[in-house]
Amino acid sequence: MLSSRWKQLLDTRYFKVMTLTTIAISCLTIGLMVSSSMNWARPAVAQNQIATPQGAIATPASRPGSFSELAEKLSPTVVNIKVVKVEKLAFNRPEMEIPDGPFGDLFKRFFQEMPQAPESRRTQGAGSGVIISKDGYILTNNHVVEGAKEVTVTFANQQEYKARVVGRDPKTDLAVLKVESKESFPAVTMGDSDQLQVGDWVVAIGNPFGLNNTVTSGIVSAKGRVIGAGPYDDFIQTDASINPGNSGGPLINMKGELVGINTAIIPNGQGIGFAIPVNTAKPLVPQLISTGEVTRGYLGVNIQSITPELAKAFKLRDRKGALVADVVSGGPADKGGIKRGDVIIAYNGKVVEDSHHLPALVAATPVTQEATVTILRNGQEQKLSMKVGQLPGDKTVCEKPVHPTAGKWGLQLGDVNPQIAQRFHLKEEKGVVVAEIEPGSRAAEAGMQRGDLILEVNRQPVGSVKDVLENIDRSKDKDHLLLLVQRDNGKFFVPLEQQG
């Protein structure tokens, strides 16, 4: 028998073991109950949730699966254009002093019997075009056929035809050809380029590097691009591959409609091509077919974009509109009441965003039609009515005077005298000449050039350097200067501002 002391110790240990065991079993039971009530996620499900977040679109419905139907339908409307041009060669016979005597006679006979070098040579060029009517009218670029003596058109079925140039418009780089045939040709449907949005899919078809009926695709990268190609730049930029030989070919939307004429590329650039919007071509094609040229509307104003400096100088709320730098005497704008310094903000109800926007609106207006021009004058909005005139031919007069005496604002100025006027073919023997520009000056930063004529200072006419200096001295704001400058045949405002 165990002593009472040992029995007491055993009873105590048993109690502790039983207590700990009971607690452990209870904790395990509670843990299993809690875990069974929870919605545990599998790792695979969690990965799926990360890969496809709520609202994501895995396969955009707008992305075309294939362009094969468009290519098959529209390739027959695209032609390869081959042109032959005749270029004049500059050939200068070397000047030699012919000696007297028998050797001189020998030299003379030698040069007389020498075969004459050709004065011209034939060169070949190539491009693309798109058929716009079933009776054989083809739209292409002017630069493809300019100066062409022979034009040959090859269709998708490899049939060749001689074509004639019926009309050209260098300002927009468009031209129309005509193929004479009793056959009915497949023609493209003209779309609406104004409906194009940046990001829309487009297809280009043409003959790059002589590879006939090449189809490329991309998106509209930008609209309204100005690349310095002409006065009516309004290009569609696309990343559809365009290369030499694509010029004149069509840019097609996903409806299979013509929305642009592929025209230009940036050398060494990838995915940067430019097309003329079809809406630019639509009103010109009938004129090119009927008369061979384009007649454009004309207001008779010189305009410029509104820079932040000009907006500040003219106290304008924003930079929208076209600033009138000059008005042609006796022109439609002059007769209609437009004045220098006005800001044209709307034309026939259409908002004028900037100076680049206005010429295209005016040019598209039929000659003699009444136009409503909305202007800002001294902060007040006015509507003027005028009859649109006809755009005169290009002028090639270039006048650049020079001779120094005095200056300010980084300008060396000089009075126009008879000698300067005669030397540089100036129409009048008055004015102030910019003879020199100090490098790094405010005038240089503002873009003024040697040979500019200053006509006004702070909206006041000046006829001499003395007038300029007196006008500046009278100005209350000594840190700002607004000049009206004539360069060649154009006039524009130049704001100057002194750094604080």
Secondary structure, DSSP 4 states (H G I P E B T S, - for coil): ---HHHHHHHHHHHHHHHHHHHHHHHHHHHHHHHHHHS-PPPHHHHHHHHHS-TT--SS-TTS-S--HHHHHHHGGGEEEEEEEEEEE----PPP-PPPSSHHHHHHHHHHHHSPPPPSEEEEEEEEEEEE-STTSEEEEEHHHHTTEEEEEEE-TTS-EEEEEEEEEETTTTEEEEEE--SSPPP-PEE--GGG--TT-EEEEEE-GGG-TTEEEEEEEEEEEE--SS-TT--EEEE-S---TT-TT-EEE-TTSEEEEEEEEE-TT-SS-EEEEEHHHHTTHHHHHHHHSS---EE--EEEE---HHHHHHTT-SSS-SEEEEEE-TTSHHHHHT--TT-EEEEETTEE--STTHHHHHHHTSPTT-EEEEEEEETTEEEEEEEE-EEPPPP-----------EEETTEEEEE--HHHHHHTT-SSS-SEEEEEE-TTSHHHHTT--TT-EEEEETTEE--SHHHHHHHHHH-S-TTEEEEEEEETTEEEEEEEE---
